[in-house]
């Protein structure tokens, strides 16, 4: 029988396997968020650690709100008993329907004291960093699901010049909208009077083509995952650009 030797010394351990670690609570049905963050954040020394939360289509205010009770447990299971630099909640419309403060409180019950980034909080911060006050919005949702987002921008003091929805109710289909189509719909959705265009939904593959959207519309643009990635970079004191587009050149405002 082969003798198994025990090393005479223990290995030296780094403090962390990567410089920064960020949690992601993703929808069970999500195809896009992990791919976007792996492309934008991982090359900058940020590990993204994912847990998925139960979710069932169709996308409605009711199914979105139903995720709230599971947020704390989902966050707690991401590297249990180890600190995270931030936790991302990967759903734009649910962040609006549940409420940003309620999402933050639920995630922090699972990971006390952690910084929480939602697509809507990151988008509001991004729009303000860009100095945008008049905006156009493109969502893949139905009118009923889009309504709360429209109301939120009004409440936050933005003038919404044009709000366009694609009337879809399955986030798996939203993830399959081709990049060329995203650019085409963005061009049509952009009002000439707007300072910026926001493309909502973490399922939509817009984060990798924001520069193309800006070129096509002649205006500033951001999407859910793009805004979150920028927000995370700035929270971690990384001034760099993880992707193309104007927002990635800007600091996080006060």
Secondary structure, 3 states (H helix, E strand, C coil): CCCCCCCCCCCCCCCCCCCEEEEEEEECCCCCHHHHHHHHCHHHCEEEEEEEECCCCCCCHHHHHCCHHHHHHHHHCCCCCCCCCEEEECCHHHHHHHCHHHHHHHHHHHCCCCCEEEHHHHHHHHHHHCCCCEEEEEECCCHHHHHHHHHHHHHCCCEEEEEEECCCCCHHHHCCCCHHHHHHHHHHHCCCCCCEEEECCCCCCCHHHHHHHHHHHCCEEEEHHHHHHHHHHHHCCCCCCCCCCHHHHCCCCC
